[in-house]
Structure formats: C-alpha cells, structure tokens
Amino acid sequence: MHSLITAVAAHDEDARFLAWPGDFDLGQGGHVENVHLMSGAALEGFAGDGAGGTYFFCDDGG
C-alpha cells in the first residue's frame, strides 16, 4: 500500500484531486492524540481529512 500512496504523492494533480473534492490530504498524516489498537499492532498515520480525522496504516498495511 505504501507504493500507492507514494505514487499519488508523486503526481501533484492526483494529490490535489484527492484533497478536493475528496478531502484526503497526504500532507496531514500526524494525529493529535496517542492512539493504539487493542491488539497492540502498530498504527502509522499517512493522511488526514478536513474534520481532523487521520487515515492509518495498521500493522503491516493490512
């Protein structure tokens, strides 16, 4: 999955389309609060949305 995110980030037009109207911003991958899964699997933020939400890769991207 990282390769898809990398490909989108490398193409400005695609990234802009996802940001508007898609509300998916690769420039906002940080999350304000510490979050974790009950299983203990790792979370890696990689994008955000306009409402303050974060998109995460979970564990090995699955």
MOPAC internal coordinates of N, CA, C and O (Angstrom, degrees):
PM7 1SCF
backbone

  N    0.0000 0     0.00 0     0.00 0    0    0    0
  C    1.4497 1     0.00 0     0.00 0    1    0    0
  C    1.5206 1   110.95 1     0.00 0    2    1    0
  O    1.2310 1   119.94 1   147.46 1    3    2    1
  N    1.3169 1   117.73 1   -32.54 1    3    2    1
  C    1.4569 1   119.35 1   179.07 1    5    3    2
  C    1.5206 1   110.70 1   -57.16 1    6    5    3
  O    1.2310 1   119.65 1   144.73 1    7    6    5
  N    1.3256 1   118.27 1   -35.27 1    7    6    5
  C    1.4571 1   120.56 1  -178.25 1    9    7    6
  C    1.5309 1   111.03 1   -65.68 1   10    9    7
  O    1.2310 1   119.21 1   145.69 1   11   10    9
  N    1.3237 1   119.12 1   -34.31 1   11   10    9
  C    1.4572 1   121.66 1   177.33 1   13   11   10
  C    1.5246 1   110.06 1   -67.58 1   14   13   11
  O    1.2310 1   119.95 1   134.84 1   15   14   13
  N    1.3152 1   117.70 1   -45.16 1   15   14   13
  C    1.4636 1   121.51 1   178.64 1   17   15   14
  C    1.5251 1   109.80 1   -62.77 1   18   17   15
  O    1.2310 1   120.08 1   138.44 1   19   18   17
  N    1.3266 1   117.45 1   -41.56 1   19   18   17
  C    1.4606 1   121.47 1   177.83 1   21   19   18
  C    1.5208 1   110.77 1   -62.15 1   22   21   19
  O    1.2310 1   120.11 1   138.49 1   23   22   21
  N    1.3249 1   117.39 1   -41.51 1   23   22   21
  C    1.4620 1   121.41 1   179.14 1   25   23   22
  C    1.5195 1   111.14 1   -64.31 1   26   25   23
  O    1.2310 1   119.70 1   137.83 1   27   26   25
  N    1.3196 1   118.18 1   -42.17 1   27   26   25
  C    1.4636 1   121.31 1   178.83 1   29   27   26
  C    1.5262 1   109.78 1   -64.93 1   30   29   27
  O    1.2310 1   120.14 1   136.34 1   31   30   29
  N    1.3244 1   117.33 1   -43.66 1   31   30   29
  C    1.4561 1   121.28 1  -179.54 1   33   31   30
  C    1.5283 1   111.66 1   -63.12 1   34   33   31
  O    1.2310 1   120.09 1   150.31 1   35   34   33
  N    1.3164 1   117.44 1   -29.69 1   35   34   33
  C    1.4606 1   121.63 1  -179.31 1   37   35   34
  C    1.5253 1   112.74 1   -77.02 1   38   37   35
  O    1.2310 1   119.75 1   167.00 1   39   38   37
  N    1.3154 1   118.09 1   -13.00 1   39   38   37
  C    1.4640 1   122.01 1  -179.06 1   41   39   38
  C    1.5264 1   108.91 1  -117.17 1   42   41   39
  O    1.2310 1   121.00 1   -80.26 1   43   42   41
  N    1.3255 1   115.70 1    99.74 1   43   42   41
  C    1.4637 1   121.21 1  -175.00 1   45   43   42
  C    1.5275 1   113.40 1   -53.61 1   46   45   43
  O    1.2310 1   120.13 1   139.73 1   47   46   45
  N    1.3232 1   117.36 1   -40.27 1   47   46   45
  C    1.4677 1   120.09 1  -178.26 1   49   47   46
  C    1.5273 1   111.23 1   -63.48 1   50   49   47
  O    1.2310 1   120.56 1   138.70 1   51   50   49
  N    1.3342 1   116.54 1   -41.30 1   51   50   49
  C    1.4673 1   120.14 1   178.07 1   53   51   50
  C    1.5161 1   111.07 1   -65.45 1   54   53   51
  O    1.2310 1   120.49 1   135.98 1   55   54   53
  N    1.3234 1   116.66 1   -44.02 1   55   54   53
  C    1.4676 1   120.77 1   179.77 1   57   55   54
  C    1.5245 1   111.05 1   -63.09 1   58   57   55
  O    1.2310 1   120.00 1   139.96 1   59   58   57
  N    1.3483 1   117.61 1   -40.04 1   59   58   57
  C    1.4643 1   120.24 1   177.97 1   61   59   58
  C    1.5268 1   111.46 1   -65.44 1   62   61   59
  O    1.2310 1   120.23 1   141.70 1   63   62   61
  N    1.3405 1   117.16 1   -38.30 1   63   62   61
  C    1.4634 1   120.20 1   178.47 1   65   63   62
  C    1.5261 1   110.71 1   -64.03 1   66   65   63
  O    1.2310 1   120.17 1   138.74 1   67   66   65
  N    1.3263 1   117.29 1   -41.26 1   67   66   65
  C    1.4635 1   119.34 1   179.11 1   69   67   66
  C    1.5275 1   111.11 1   -67.83 1   70   69   67
  O    1.2310 1   120.50 1   146.11 1   71   70   69
  N    1.3385 1   116.64 1   -33.89 1   71   70   69
  C    1.4627 1   120.11 1   178.43 1   73   71   70
  C    1.5284 1   110.98 1   -69.87 1   74   73   71
  O    1.2310 1   120.45 1   139.85 1   75   74   73
  N    1.3245 1   116.75 1   -40.15 1   75   74   73
  C    1.4572 1   121.18 1   176.11 1   77   75   74
  C    1.5081 1   108.36 1  -143.38 1   78   77   75
  O    1.2310 1   118.81 1   -61.98 1   79   78   77
  N    1.2631 1   119.88 1   118.02 1   79   78   77
  C    1.4552 1   128.83 1    16.60 1   81   79   78
  C    1.5297 1   115.25 1   -95.59 1   82   81   79
  O    1.2310 1   119.71 1  -174.34 1   83   82   81
  N    1.3184 1   118.17 1     5.66 1   83   82   81
  C    1.4600 1   120.44 1  -172.85 1   85   83   82
  C    1.5203 1   116.75 1   -76.58 1   86   85   83
  O    1.2310 1   119.79 1   163.86 1   87   86   85
  N    1.3553 1   118.01 1   -16.14 1   87   86   85
  C    1.4664 1   122.26 1   179.43 1   89   87   86
  C    1.5267 1   111.13 1    58.89 1   90   89   87
  O    1.2310 1   120.65 1  -139.47 1   91   90   89
  N    1.3304 1   116.36 1    40.53 1   91   90   89
  C    1.4634 1   123.84 1  -178.67 1   93   91   90
  C    1.5137 1   106.26 1  -127.01 1   94   93   91
  O    1.2310 1   119.71 1   -75.32 1   95   94   93
  N    1.3511 1   118.15 1   104.68 1   95   94   93
  C    1.4586 1   122.84 1  -171.34 1   97   95   94
  C    1.5205 1   110.92 1  -113.65 1   98   97   95
  O    1.2310 1   120.81 1   -69.24 1   99   98   97
  N    1.3355 1   116.06 1   110.76 1   99   98   97
  C    1.4641 1   120.65 1   179.52 1  101   99   98
  C    1.5245 1   112.38 1   -67.39 1  102  101   99
  O    1.2310 1   119.92 1   164.11 1  103  102  101
  N    1.3241 1   117.77 1   -15.89 1  103  102  101
  C    1.4581 1   121.32 1   179.57 1  105  103  102
  C    1.5185 1   113.88 1   -81.23 1  106  105  103
  O    1.2310 1   119.97 1   177.70 1  107  106  105
  N    1.3274 1   117.67 1    -2.30 1  107  106  105
  C    1.4677 1   121.32 1  -177.55 1  109  107  106
  C    1.5233 1   110.80 1  -124.76 1  110  109  107
  O    1.2310 1   120.54 1  -114.22 1  111  110  109
  N    1.3216 1   116.57 1    65.78 1  111  110  109
  C    1.4535 1   119.83 1  -177.43 1  113  111  110
  C    1.5139 1   114.86 1   -91.75 1  114  113  111
  O    1.2310 1   120.69 1   171.72 1  115  114  113
  N    1.3327 1   116.30 1    -8.28 1  115  114  113
  C    1.4646 1   118.86 1  -179.58 1  117  115  114
  C    1.5176 1   111.21 1   -79.19 1  118  117  115
  O    1.2310 1   120.82 1   -27.55 1  119  118  117
  N    1.3101 1   116.04 1   152.45 1  119  118  117
  C    1.4646 1   121.08 1   178.29 1  121  119  118
  C    1.5172 1   107.84 1  -120.01 1  122  121  119
  O    1.2310 1   119.72 1   -42.19 1  123  122  121
  N    1.3218 1   118.14 1   137.81 1  123  122  121
  C    1.4596 1   123.22 1  -174.10 1  125  123  122
  C    1.5249 1   112.17 1   -67.09 1  126  125  123
  O    1.2310 1   120.20 1   134.94 1  127  126  125
  N    1.3102 1   117.22 1   -45.06 1  127  126  125
  C    1.4638 1   121.63 1  -175.91 1  129  127  126
  C    1.5178 1   110.39 1  -100.06 1  130  129  127
  O    1.2310 1   121.15 1   -25.26 1  131  130  129
  N    1.3314 1   115.40 1   154.74 1  131  130  129
  C    1.4614 1   119.43 1   172.29 1  133  131  130
  C    1.5163 1   108.39 1   -73.64 1  134  133  131
  O    1.2310 1   120.43 1   -54.18 1  135  134  133
  N    1.3161 1   116.79 1   125.82 1  135  134  133
  C    1.4557 1   121.76 1   178.28 1  137  135  134
  C    1.5199 1   108.87 1  -127.75 1  138  137  135
  O    1.2310 1   121.21 1   -25.43 1  139  138  137
  N    1.3135 1   115.28 1   154.57 1  139  138  137
  C    1.4614 1   120.00 1   178.94 1  141  139  138
  C    1.5258 1   109.23 1  -153.45 1  142  141  139
  O    1.2310 1   121.56 1   -19.63 1  143  142  141
  N    1.3063 1   114.61 1   160.37 1  143  142  141
  C    1.4602 1   120.37 1   175.13 1  145  143  142
  C    1.5174 1   108.97 1   -91.10 1  146  145  143
  O    1.2310 1   120.37 1   -32.52 1  147  146  145
  N    1.2951 1   116.90 1   147.48 1  147  146  145
  C    1.4693 1   121.08 1   178.23 1  149  147  146
  C    1.5274 1   111.16 1   -59.00 1  150  149  147
  O    1.2310 1   120.38 1   150.06 1  151  150  149
  N    1.3288 1   116.88 1   -29.94 1  151  150  149
  C    1.4665 1   120.77 1   179.95 1  153  151  150
  C    1.5164 1   112.46 1   -72.72 1  154  153  151
  O    1.2310 1   120.16 1   164.11 1  155  154  153
  N    1.3396 1   117.29 1   -15.89 1  155  154  153
  C    1.4556 1   120.95 1  -176.52 1  157  155  154
  C    1.5168 1   113.15 1    88.09 1  158  157  155
  O    1.2310 1   119.88 1   178.49 1  159  158  157
  N    1.3308 1   117.83 1    -1.51 1  159  158  157
  C    1.4622 1   121.21 1   178.79 1  161  159  158
  C    1.5259 1   109.76 1   -63.61 1  162  161  159
  O    1.2310 1   120.86 1   -31.74 1  163  162  161
  N    1.3039 1   115.96 1   148.26 1  163  162  161
  C    1.4634 1   121.71 1  -177.35 1  165  163  162
  C    1.5261 1   111.52 1   -71.17 1  166  165  163
  O    1.2310 1   120.79 1   -32.69 1  167  166  165
  N    1.3343 1   116.09 1   147.31 1  167  166  165
  C    1.4592 1   123.39 1   173.16 1  169  167  166
  C    1.5203 1   108.29 1  -119.09 1  170  169  167
  O    1.2310 1   120.25 1   -42.84 1  171  170  169
  N    1.3311 1   117.13 1   137.16 1  171  170  169
  C    1.4575 1   122.15 1   177.86 1  173  171  170
  C    1.5223 1   107.94 1  -131.58 1  174  173  171
  O    1.2310 1   120.38 1   -69.01 1  175  174  173
  N    1.3365 1   116.88 1   110.99 1  175  174  173
  C    1.4521 1   120.51 1   178.10 1  177  175  174
  C    1.5147 1   110.65 1   -69.96 1  178  177  175
  O    1.2310 1   120.48 1   -43.84 1  179  178  177
  N    1.3365 1   116.69 1   136.16 1  179  178  177
  C    1.4622 1   119.31 1   180.00 1  181  179  178
  C    1.5250 1   113.48 1  -131.84 1  182  181  179
  O    1.2310 1   119.29 1   169.11 1  183  182  181
  N    1.3275 1   118.96 1   -10.89 1  183  182  181
  C    1.4589 1   121.56 1   178.70 1  185  183  182
  C    1.5262 1   108.90 1  -160.86 1  186  185  183
  O    1.2310 1   121.28 1   -16.17 1  187  186  185
  N    1.3189 1   115.16 1   163.83 1  187  186  185
  C    1.4537 1   120.08 1   178.35 1  189  187  186
  C    1.5156 1   110.80 1  -134.41 1  190  189  187
  O    1.2310 1   121.51 1    -4.30 1  191  190  189
  N    1.3408 1   114.71 1   175.70 1  191  190  189
  C    1.4627 1   119.93 1   175.20 1  193  191  190
  C    1.5193 1   108.87 1  -127.77 1  194  193  191
  O    1.2310 1   120.48 1    -8.39 1  195  194  193
  N    1.3145 1   116.69 1   171.61 1  195  194  193
  C    1.4519 1   121.99 1  -175.30 1  197  195  194
  C    1.5119 1   115.14 1   -66.71 1  198  197  195
  O    1.2310 1   119.69 1   161.99 1  199  198  197
  N    1.3132 1   118.19 1   -18.01 1  199  198  197
  C    1.4603 1   122.09 1  -179.66 1  201  199  198
  C    1.5276 1   112.29 1   -90.45 1  202  201  199
  O    1.2310 1   120.46 1  -177.46 1  203  202  201
  N    1.3348 1   116.72 1     2.54 1  203  202  201
  C    1.4610 1   120.44 1   179.65 1  205  203  202
  C    1.5122 1   114.05 1    95.61 1  206  205  203
  O    1.2310 1   119.85 1  -176.48 1  207  206  205
  N    1.3195 1   117.89 1     3.52 1  207  206  205
  C    1.4573 1   121.33 1   178.29 1  209  207  206
  C    1.5254 1   111.69 1   -75.96 1  210  209  207
  O    1.2310 1   120.89 1   -19.15 1  211  210  209
  N    1.3102 1   115.90 1   160.85 1  211  210  209
  C    1.4582 1   122.17 1  -179.77 1  213  211  210
  C    1.5172 1   109.20 1  -127.54 1  214  213  211
  O    1.2310 1   120.78 1   -41.96 1  215  214  213
  N    1.3341 1   116.12 1   138.04 1  215  214  213
  C    1.4511 1   122.87 1   172.10 1  217  215  214
  C    1.5201 1   107.73 1   -94.79 1  218  217  215
  O    1.2310 1   120.52 1   -47.10 1  219  218  217
  N    1.3222 1   116.60 1   132.90 1  219  218  217
  C    1.4634 1   121.76 1  -176.18 1  221  219  218
  C    1.5254 1   112.04 1  -121.10 1  222  221  219
  O    1.2310 1   121.22 1   -34.68 1  223  222  221
  N    1.3303 1   115.28 1   145.32 1  223  222  221
  C    1.4440 1   120.45 1   160.01 1  225  223  222
  C    1.5169 1   105.38 1   -83.51 1  226  225  223
  O    1.2310 1   119.59 1   -45.36 1  227  226  225
  N    1.3181 1   118.38 1   134.64 1  227  226  225
  C    1.4515 1   122.23 1  -179.27 1  229  227  226
  C    1.5179 1   108.81 1  -108.87 1  230  229  227
  O    1.2310 1   121.08 1   -56.39 1  231  230  229
  N    1.3306 1   115.53 1   123.61 1  231  230  229
  C    1.4484 1   124.34 1   178.97 1  233  231  230
  C    1.5245 1   109.29 1    58.03 1  234  233  231
  O    1.2310 1   118.66 1    65.66 1  235  234  233
  N    1.3012 1   120.16 1  -114.34 1  235  234  233
  C    1.4540 1   122.63 1  -179.06 1  237  235  234
  C    1.5286 1   111.87 1   -94.83 1  238  237  235
  O    1.2310 1   119.90 1  -152.32 1  239  238  237
  N    1.3148 1   117.80 1    27.68 1  239  238  237
  C    1.4545 1   121.83 1   178.19 1  241  239  238
  C    1.5106 1   114.80 1    92.82 1  242  241  239
  O    1.2310 1   119.99 1  -177.50 1  243  242  241
  N    1.3286 1   117.62 1     2.50 1  243  242  241
  C    1.4587 1   120.88 1  -175.01 1  245  243  242
  C    1.4593 1   116.37 1   -88.25 1  246  245  243
  O    1.2310 1   120.10 1   180.00 1  247  246  245

